[in-house]
Amino acid sequence: MACRSGKRPGADRLAIGANGSLSRLPPLGGRKPAGRLLDDMGGLEEGFLIKGLADQLQAEWQALLVEAGRHGALNIHASLLPRWRGAAPIQRALLAGDAETGISIMQMDAGLDTGPVLKQAKTPIRDDDDAASLHDRLAGMGAELIVETLADVESSRAVALSQPKLGITYARKIDKRETRLDWRL
């Protein structure tokens, strides 16, 4: 199992190998290649990779780990996929005036948030929500939902549904220009 610790960008990504060892996943270009690190950990044959909120896995790791382990890689994504695929789903939902959002637990594939969805949970976007309050609520929901999903996967009750082709939107990264305030208002 691999997961991200902390909320800050660049926070540690931790992996638990099939042999129970705990390792940090190095950044792209790190000293130890991704494949060698997985070998040292005993592989992920019996484990999971879990990608969490606000974490962007480097291409090297995603390509290697999507196929790692018996269950592959799961993503805790902060939107009701296929709406708001990409880097800033919380902010884009708020800016678009969406009435609700949620969490999607999906199987990772080679695309950007395109894999089949195992479970979803919805929450209304309240008038007093901002990116921080919505993030925190979704993080709690994601933690609960991933535990349920892992239990479903382990007991073979999980059903992975392909994302619909309609309703796909892209949550591009927030650009610096979008953060400027107009004090004349």
VENHU-V358700 format. One record per pair of residues at least 6 apart in sequence whose C-alpha atoms are under 7 Angstrom apart, sorted by the first residue. I is the first residue (numbers start at 1). GAP is how many residues later the second one is. D is the distance in whole Angstrom. If there is no record, write none. Layout:
# VENHU-V358700
i-><I:I>
gap-><GAP:GAP>
d-><D:D>
This chain:
# VENHU-V358700
i-><1:1:1:1:1:1:1:2:2:2:2:2:2:2:3:3:3:3:3:3:3:4:4:4:4:4:4:5:5:5:12:13:13:14:14:14:14:15:15:15:15:16:16:17:17:17:17:17:18:18:18:18:18:18:18:19:19:21:28:28:34:44:44:45:45:45:46:46:47:47:48:48:48:48:49:49:49:50:50:50:51:51:51:52:52:52:53:53:53:53:63:65:66:66:66:66:73:73:74:74:74:74:75:75:75:75:76:76:76:76:76:77:77:77:78:78:78:78:78:78:79:79:79:79:79:80:80:80:80:80:81:81:82:82:82:82:82:83:83:83:84:84:84:85:85:85:85:85:86:86:86:86:86:87:87:87:88:88:88:88:89:90:90:91:92:99:99:100:100:100:100:101:101:101:101:102:102:102:102:103:103:103:103:103:103:104:104:104:104:105:105:105:105:105:106:106:106:106:107:107:107:108:109:115:116:116:116:116:117:117:117:117:118:118:118:118:119:149:152>
gap-><14:15:16:46:47:48:49:11:12:13:14:46:47:48:10:11:12:46:47:48:49:7:8:9:10:47:48:6:7:8:12:11:12:8:9:10:11:7:8:9:10:6:7:24:25:26:27:30:23:24:25:26:27:28:29:22:23:20:30:32:27:24:25:23:24:25:23:24:22:23:21:23:24:25:23:24:25:23:24:25:23:24:25:23:24:25:23:24:25:86:47:8:6:7:42:43:34:35:31:32:33:34:30:31:32:33:27:28:29:30:66:26:27:28:11:12:24:25:26:60:10:22:23:24:25:21:22:23:24:40:23:82:81:82:85:86:87:84:85:86:85:86:87:27:28:84:85:86:26:27:84:85:86:84:85:86:83:84:85:86:82:41:45:40:79:25:26:22:23:24:25:21:22:23:24:19:20:21:36:17:18:19:35:38:39:13:15:16:17:12:13:14:15:41:9:10:11:12:8:9:10:7:6:47:44:45:46:47:43:44:45:46:40:41:42:43:30:9:6>
d-><5:5:7:5:4:5:6:7:5:4:6:7:5:5:6:5:6:7:5:6:7:7:6:4:6:7:6:6:6:6:7:6:5:7:6:5:6:6:5:6:7:5:7:5:6:6:5:7:7:5:6:5:6:6:6:6:5:6:6:7:7:6:4:7:4:5:6:6:6:7:6:6:6:6:7:5:6:6:5:6:6:5:6:6:5:7:6:6:6:7:7:7:5:5:6:6:6:5:7:6:5:6:6:5:6:6:7:6:5:7:6:6:5:6:6:7:6:5:7:7:6:6:5:5:6:6:5:6:6:7:6:7:6:7:6:5:7:6:5:5:5:5:5:7:6:6:5:6:7:7:6:5:6:6:6:5:5:6:5:7:5:6:7:6:6:6:5:7:6:4:5:6:6:6:7:5:4:5:7:5:5:7:7:7:6:7:6:4:7:6:6:5:6:7:6:6:4:5:5:6:6:5:5:7:5:5:4:6:5:5:6:7:6:6:5:6:7:7:5>
